[in-house]
Amino acid sequence: MNENHASTEAIVLRSYPLRESDLIAVLYTRQFGRVSGVARGARRSKSRFAGKLEPLSWSEVVLFCKRNADLFTIDSADLIESFAQRTHDYRCLLQLGLVAEMLADTTPEREPSDPLFRLALLVLPHLTQAATVDLAQLYFEVWYLKLAGFYPSHRNCSVCQALLTADSSVYASIGASLFACGRCQQSGRKVSYRAVSLLDGICRMRLAEVFRLESSPAEVAELRTITESLLQRSFERSFRSLRLISEEAKVV
């Protein structure tokens, strides 16, 4: 986009004050991927941007960018949905924040991914509800790894390639988070077969179908421990949101 206006859907990830009345917003857009833009006068009390560029808002924005400019100019924004306004549950807000943190810190700038944009929009509504938030977070983590090319196969042993069945003892190594059968590996974290079955469902089914599976909170927690270890190892970073979610779980 060279010195042209373009309209695109965007998820607001972060925002920062700029000068007296302007705002910098970090957006994950359907058309351009992750970008940063300046909204002139957005911090004024009667700004046309009021409530439309808050973090975890989904908006239709009009962007303008001059050739080789670092920042876009946000000409306008029309709010479609504010996910943060759907809930007052602190844990849900933390889990919503995980999506924003991962998109802001691990996606390349100006490299669009429609599957990733659709994944975020798919899970965000379910992260606002206590009944669905943990399974929705797990679904997002697994598919985020798959789309980034970091997800290891859970159907075959990573050492001997044998099919992992109900009769198999399945282990996930702490260092590599790779799945292996009991003949090849007897150290690391043993994974229940019901958890492996849930993981298989997440990889094959739509989110609405996964919610209909008979999964327990313990199985979801078991898999989240593995996927979150793999996320932090794969992206070589510690996610603040994951630490806060873990601390909140201990309090509860």
C-alpha positions in Angstrom: 0.0 0.0 0.0 1.9 3.1 -1.3 0.3 6.4 -0.4 -3.2 5.0 -0.5 -6.1 4.6 1.8 -7.2 1.1 2.6 -10.0 -0.3 4.8 -9.4 -3.5 6.8 -10.6 -5.3 9.9 -8.3 -5.0 12.9 -7.9 -6.4 16.4 -6.4 -3.7 18.7 -3.5 -5.3 20.6 -2.1 -2.4 22.5 -2.2 1.4 22.6 0.1 4.1 23.8 -0.3 7.9 24.4 1.6 10.1 22.0 2.1 13.8 22.7 -0.9 15.6 24.2 -3.9 14.2 22.4 -2.7 11.5 19.9 -2.6 7.7 20.3 -0.4 4.9 18.9 -2.3 1.7 18.4 -0.7 -1.7 17.6 -3.2 -3.6 15.4 -3.4 -7.1 14.0 -5.1 -6.5 10.7 -6.7 -9.0 8.2 -5.1 -7.3 5.2 -1.7 -6.2 6.4 -0.9 -8.3 9.5 0.6 -6.5 12.5 1.0 -2.8 12.1 1.3 0.3 14.2 -0.7 3.5 13.5 -1.2 7.0 14.8 -4.7 8.2 15.6 -4.6 12.0 15.7 -6.6 13.5 18.5 -7.8 10.1 19.7 -7.2 11.0 23.4 -9.5 14.1 23.3 -12.7 13.8 25.2 -14.9 14.2 22.1 -12.7 12.3 19.7 -14.3 10.3 16.9 -12.1 7.4 18.0 -13.6 7.2 21.5 -14.0 3.6 22.6 -12.9 2.3 19.1 -9.2 1.7 19.7 -9.2 0.2 23.1 -7.1 -3.0 23.5 -9.0 -6.2 22.5 -11.5 -4.2 20.3 -12.4 -5.5 16.9 -12.8 -2.6 14.5 -13.0 -1.7 10.8 -10.2 0.8 10.3 -9.2 3.0 7.4 -5.4 3.2 7.2 -3.1 5.5 5.2 0.6 5.1 4.8 3.2 7.0 2.9 6.0 5.0 1.1 8.6 3.7 3.5 6.9 5.2 6.5 7.2 3.3 9.8 3.8 4.2 11.1 0.4 4.1 9.4 -2.1 6.9 10.0 -5.5 5.7 11.3 -8.0 7.9 9.5 -11.1 6.3 11.0 -12.3 3.4 13.1 -15.8 1.8 13.4 -16.2 -0.5 16.4 -17.5 -4.0 15.6 -17.0 -5.6 19.0 -15.2 -4.9 22.3 -14.2 -8.2 23.8 -12.8 -6.7 27.0 -16.2 -5.1 27.7 -17.9 -8.5 27.6 -16.5 -9.6 30.9 -15.5 -8.3 34.3 -13.9 -11.6 35.3 -10.2 -11.0 36.0 -9.0 -14.4 34.8 -10.9 -14.0 31.5 -9.3 -10.6 31.0 -5.9 -12.2 31.6 -6.6 -14.9 29.0 -7.9 -12.4 26.5 -4.6 -10.5 27.1 -2.6 -13.6 26.2 -4.0 -13.5 22.6 -3.0 -9.8 22.4 0.4 -10.4 23.8 1.2 -13.3 21.5 0.0 -11.4 18.4 1.9 -8.3 19.4 5.2 -10.0 20.3 5.6 -13.0 18.1 4.1 -12.1 14.7 6.2 -10.5 12.0 5.4 -6.9 11.1 3.3 -6.4 8.0 3.0 -10.1 7.1 -0.7 -10.9 7.0 -2.1 -14.3 7.9 -5.8 -14.7 7.3 -5.9 -18.1 9.2 -4.3 -16.5 12.2 -6.7 -13.5 12.1 -9.7 -15.9 11.8 -8.3 -18.0 14.7 -8.1 -15.0 17.0 -11.6 -13.9 16.1 -12.9 -17.5 16.7 -11.6 -17.8 20.2 -11.9 -14.3 21.6 -15.7 -14.5 22.3 -15.2 -17.7 24.2 -12.4 -16.2 26.3 -14.9 -13.8 27.8 -16.9 -16.7 29.4 -15.7 -18.6 32.5 -17.3 -21.8 31.2 -15.4 -21.9 28.0 -12.3 -19.9 28.6 -9.8 -22.6 29.5 -10.6 -24.9 26.6 -10.7 -21.9 24.2 -7.3 -20.9 25.4 -5.9 -24.4 24.8 -7.5 -24.4 21.3 -5.8 -21.1 20.5 -2.4 -22.3 21.9 -2.4 -25.5 19.9 -3.5 -23.9 16.6 -1.1 -21.0 17.1 1.7 -23.5 17.3 0.4 -25.4 14.3 0.2 -22.2 12.2 3.7 -21.1 13.3 5.1 -24.6 12.3 6.1 -25.5 15.8 3.5 -28.2 16.7 4.9 -31.7 17.1 2.9 -34.7 16.0 0.9 -36.3 18.8 -0.2 -39.3 16.7 3.1 -41.0 16.3 6.1 -41.6 18.6 8.7 -38.9 17.8 11.5 -41.6 18.1 10.2 -44.8 16.5 7.2 -43.4 14.7 4.9 -46.0 16.1 1.2 -45.1 16.3 0.3 -43.9 19.8 -2.9 -45.8 20.7 -5.0 -46.3 23.8 -2.6 -49.1 24.8 0.4 -46.8 24.6 2.2 -45.1 27.4 2.6 -41.6 26.1 5.3 -39.1 27.4 6.0 -35.5 26.6 9.6 -34.6 27.2 10.1 -31.6 29.3 12.9 -30.2 27.2 11.4 -30.7 23.7 7.7 -31.3 24.4 7.8 -34.0 21.9 5.5 -37.0 22.2 7.0 -40.5 22.6 5.9 -44.0 23.4 6.8 -45.7 26.7 9.3 -48.0 24.9 11.4 -45.1 23.7 11.0 -42.8 26.6 10.1 -43.3 30.2 11.2 -39.9 31.6 9.4 -36.6 31.3 5.7 -35.9 31.7 3.4 -38.9 31.3 0.3 -37.9 29.3 -3.1 -39.6 29.9 -4.6 -41.1 26.8 -7.8 -39.1 27.4 -5.7 -35.9 27.1 -4.1 -37.2 23.9 -7.6 -37.9 22.6 -8.7 -34.4 23.4 -5.6 -33.0 21.6 -6.5 -35.1 18.6 -10.0 -33.6 18.6 -8.6 -30.1 18.8 -6.5 -30.7 15.8 -9.3 -32.3 13.7 -12.5 -30.5 14.8 -14.0 -27.0 14.8 -14.0 -25.3 18.1 -17.8 -25.7 18.5 -17.4 -29.5 18.1 -14.5 -29.5 20.6 -16.8 -27.9 23.2 -19.1 -30.9 22.8 -16.4 -33.4 23.7 -16.4 -34.9 27.1 -13.3 -33.3 28.5 -12.5 -32.7 32.1 -10.7 -29.6 33.5 -7.9 -31.8 34.6 -7.3 -33.0 30.9 -7.4 -29.4 29.7 -4.9 -28.3 32.4 -2.7 -31.3 31.5 -2.5 -30.2 27.9 -2.1 -26.5 28.7 1.0 -27.3 30.7 2.6 -29.0 27.7 1.5 -26.5 25.1 2.5 -23.5 27.2 6.0 -25.0 27.8 6.3 -25.5 24.0 5.1 -22.0 23.2 7.7 -20.4 25.5 10.5 -22.7 24.2 9.5 -22.2 20.5 9.3 -18.4 20.7 12.3 -18.2 23.1 10.4 -15.9 25.5 8.5 -15.9 28.7 4.9 -14.7 28.2 3.8 -12.3 31.0 0.2 -13.3 30.5 0.9 -17.0 31.1 2.7 -16.1 34.4 -0.2 -14.0 35.6 -2.8 -16.7 34.6 -0.8 -19.3 36.5 -0.6 -17.0 39.6 -4.3 -16.3 39.4 -5.1 -20.1 39.2 -3.1 -20.7 42.4 -5.0 -18.0 44.3 -8.4 -19.5 43.2 
